[in-house]
Amino acid sequence: MRIKERYEKVIAWFQQNVPTAETELHYENPFELLIAVILSAQCTDKRVNMITPALYQAFPTPEALAASTPETVFEYIRSVSYPNNKSKHLVGMAQMLVNDFNSQVPDKLDDLIKLPGVGRKTANVIQSVAFNKAAMAVDTHVFRVSHRIGLVSSKCTTPFSVEKELVKHIPENLISIAHHWLILHGRYICQSRSPQCTKCGLQMMCKHFCSTYKVSEKASKAKNK
């Protein structure tokens, strides 16, 4: 299957079967989303959603968070991964918003990545989710699923190279939702250790499934000889 055809079939399947896909993080505004995404690094959305209500209530604005200390913030986020670093990032991020961005979350990549705790992936999530821009955030789920399905080649060894390849082939108006399609598919179906291939609707478009099936078929024939 040629790459163009694979993309067309995969996109068509998602459009038909997952017409609505969005982040599972809870938030009410770009500032809360930024907090949640920073906290979600190497942590589950479920865990983040458990601790953010109290955090949002205690620090409803960049000014309130900027006036706090990492030690105080730590008490609200101690159950997430790397709470020490993240508490410092949150306070530093809020201080920069207040001092450099008029207390507003910026919508440009170059500005977002200046914020403590914000790398390219987080910046792309903010652009996509908060500002509906055509930005493709590549986390571990997107990276894994893209390779397994065959949307990117084995030569794409970095998140940035995967991002460029996906953006190259996915129509601009679908990039934002495609980000969520791939994340959710990786989270619930195409899991890292135990991919649920028998439940996957992308079987016949997926390089991993087709390869695995052929290997299993050969092994079965050899065994029965």
ZIJO-V38530 format. One record per residue. N is the residue number from 1. SS is DSSP state (~ for helix, > for strand, _ for the rest). PSI is psi in degrees with one decimal (NA if undefined). OMEGA is omega in whole degrees, 0 to 359 (none if undefined). Layout:
n | ss | psi | omega
N | SS | PSI | OMEGA
N | SS | PSI | OMEGA
This chain:
n | ss | psi | omega
1 | _ | 127.6 | 179
2 | _ | 156.1 | 186
3 | ~ | -39.8 | 180
4 | ~ | -44.4 | 180
5 | ~ | -39.9 | 180
6 | ~ | -46.7 | 179
7 | ~ | -44.2 | 181
8 | ~ | -42.6 | 182
9 | ~ | -41.6 | 180
10 | ~ | -45.9 | 180
11 | ~ | -43.3 | 180
12 | ~ | -39.5 | 179
13 | ~ | -45.5 | 180
14 | ~ | -41.1 | 180
15 | ~ | -36.3 | 181
16 | ~ | -38.7 | 188
17 | ~ | -21.3 | 178
18 | _ | 66.6 | 185
19 | _ | -23.5 | 178
20 | _ | 124.3 | 178
21 | _ | 129.8 | 182
22 | _ | 170.0 | 181
23 | _ | 148.5 | 177
24 | _ | 1.0 | 175
25 | _ | 142.5 | 180
26 | _ | 131.0 | 180
27 | _ | 161.7 | 180
28 | _ | -15.5 | 183
29 | _ | 168.8 | 182
30 | ~ | -35.3 | 180
31 | ~ | -45.8 | 178
32 | ~ | -38.1 | 178
33 | ~ | -41.8 | 179
34 | ~ | -43.1 | 176
35 | ~ | -48.7 | 184
36 | ~ | -41.6 | 182
37 | ~ | -38.9 | 175
38 | ~ | -42.7 | 180
39 | ~ | -26.5 | 187
40 | _ | -7.8 | 179
41 | _ | 120.4 | 181
42 | _ | 35.4 | 178
43 | _ | 152.8 | 182
44 | _ | 149.3 | 175
45 | ~ | -35.2 | 180
46 | ~ | -45.7 | 179
47 | ~ | -44.0 | 180
48 | ~ | -43.3 | 181
49 | ~ | -21.8 | 179
50 | ~ | -31.2 | 186
51 | ~ | -15.1 | 184
52 | ~ | -30.4 | 179
53 | ~ | -46.8 | 179
54 | ~ | -36.1 | 179
55 | ~ | -45.4 | 178
56 | ~ | -40.1 | 182
57 | ~ | -39.9 | 181
58 | ~ | -32.0 | 183
59 | _ | 74.5 | 186
60 | _ | -13.6 | 183
61 | _ | 160.6 | 175
62 | ~ | -36.1 | 180
63 | ~ | -42.2 | 181
64 | ~ | -41.4 | 180
65 | ~ | -37.6 | 180
66 | ~ | -29.7 | 181
67 | _ | -6.5 | 181
68 | _ | -169.7 | 178
69 | _ | 156.2 | 176
70 | ~ | -34.6 | 180
71 | ~ | -40.2 | 179
72 | ~ | -45.0 | 180
73 | ~ | -35.8 | 180
74 | ~ | -39.4 | 183
75 | ~ | -24.6 | 179
76 | ~ | -24.1 | 188
77 | ~ | 15.2 | 187
78 | _ | -20.0 | 182
79 | _ | -5.1 | 177
80 | _ | 170.6 | 178
81 | _ | 144.0 | 177
82 | _ | 53.7 | 184
83 | ~ | -31.7 | 180
84 | ~ | -51.1 | 180
85 | ~ | -41.2 | 184
86 | ~ | -34.1 | 178
87 | ~ | -38.3 | 177
88 | ~ | -41.4 | 179
89 | ~ | -42.5 | 182
90 | ~ | -45.9 | 180
91 | ~ | -44.0 | 178
92 | ~ | -40.0 | 178
93 | ~ | -46.3 | 181
94 | ~ | -39.9 | 179
95 | ~ | -39.6 | 179
96 | ~ | -37.7 | 176
97 | ~ | -45.3 | 181
98 | ~ | -46.4 | 187
99 | ~ | -33.6 | 188
100 | ~ | -18.0 | 187
101 | _ | 24.6 | 176
102 | _ | 35.2 | 177
103 | _ | 20.2 | 179
104 | _ | 140.2 | 175
105 | _ | 121.1 | 180
106 | _ | 157.6 | 182
107 | _ | 6.2 | 180
108 | _ | 142.3 | 182
109 | ~ | -48.8 | 184
110 | ~ | -32.9 | 178
111 | ~ | -41.5 | 183
112 | ~ | -41.7 | 184
113 | _ | -5.9 | 173
114 | _ | -21.1 | 185
115 | _ | 138.2 | 176
116 | _ | 135.2 | 178
117 | _ | 3.3 | 182
118 | _ | 112.0 | 173
119 | _ | -169.7 | 183
120 | ~ | -41.7 | 181
121 | ~ | -49.8 | 180
122 | ~ | -41.8 | 179
123 | ~ | -40.5 | 179
124 | ~ | -35.6 | 176
125 | ~ | -46.1 | 181
126 | ~ | -44.7 | 179
127 | ~ | -45.2 | 184
128 | ~ | -52.1 | 188
129 | ~ | -46.6 | 184
130 | ~ | -33.2 | 188
131 | ~ | 6.5 | 175
132 | _ | 41.3 | 177
133 | _ | 159.0 | 181
134 | _ | 73.9 | 180
135 | _ | 135.0 | 182
136 | _ | 105.4 | 177
137 | _ | 128.3 | 182
138 | _ | 102.7 | 174
139 | _ | -169.0 | 182
140 | ~ | -34.2 | 180
141 | ~ | -50.1 | 180
142 | ~ | -42.0 | 180
143 | ~ | -47.6 | 183
144 | ~ | -50.4 | 184
145 | ~ | -41.5 | 180
146 | ~ | -40.0 | 178
147 | ~ | -43.5 | 183
148 | ~ | -47.1 | 181
149 | ~ | -35.7 | 182
150 | _ | 20.8 | 178
151 | _ | -23.9 | 176
152 | _ | 156.9 | 182
153 | _ | 170.2 | 178
154 | _ | -14.3 | 178
155 | _ | -17.8 | 178
156 | _ | 91.8 | 189
157 | _ | -1.5 | 180
158 | _ | 155.8 | 176
159 | ~ | -38.7 | 181
160 | ~ | -39.8 | 179
161 | ~ | -36.0 | 176
162 | ~ | -43.3 | 178
163 | ~ | -47.9 | 182
164 | ~ | -39.8 | 182
165 | ~ | -41.8 | 180
166 | ~ | -45.1 | 180
167 | ~ | -31.5 | 180
168 | ~ | -34.8 | 188
169 | ~ | -19.1 | 181
170 | _ | 130.5 | 178
171 | _ | 140.8 | 186
172 | ~ | -39.0 | 183
173 | ~ | -8.1 | 180
174 | ~ | -4.1 | 184
175 | ~ | -42.1 | 182
176 | ~ | -48.6 | 181
177 | ~ | -31.0 | 179
178 | ~ | -35.3 | 175
179 | ~ | -45.3 | 180
180 | ~ | -35.7 | 176
181 | ~ | -49.1 | 185
182 | ~ | -39.8 | 179
183 | ~ | -50.9 | 183
184 | ~ | -35.5 | 178
185 | ~ | -40.1 | 179
186 | ~ | -32.2 | 182
187 | ~ | -37.4 | 189
188 | ~ | -20.9 | 182
189 | _ | -62.4 | 184
190 | _ | 62.8 | 185
191 | _ | 159.6 | 187
192 | _ | -56.6 | 186
193 | _ | -32.6 | 184
194 | _ | 73.3 | 179
195 | _ | 133.5 | 182
196 | _ | 64.1 | 187
197 | ~ | -34.1 | 183
198 | ~ | -17.5 | 180
199 | ~ | -1.6 | 188
200 | _ | 130.4 | 179
201 | _ | -4.3 | 181
202 | _ | 13.5 | 187
203 | ~ | -55.3 | 188
204 | ~ | -4.0 | 176
205 | ~ | -2.6 | 189
206 | _ | 122.9 | 179
207 | ~ | -41.0 | 181
208 | ~ | -46.4 | 181
209 | ~ | -47.5 | 182
210 | ~ | -40.1 | 179
211 | ~ | -44.4 | 180
212 | ~ | -41.4 | 180
213 | ~ | -45.4 | 181
214 | ~ | -41.4 | 179
215 | ~ | -43.1 | 180
216 | ~ | -39.2 | 181
217 | ~ | -42.9 | 179
218 | ~ | -41.6 | 180
219 | ~ | -39.0 | 181
220 | ~ | -41.8 | 180
221 | ~ | -41.7 | 180
222 | ~ | -36.2 | 182
223 | ~ | -33.4 | 184
224 | ~ | -2.1 | 180
225 | _ | NA | none
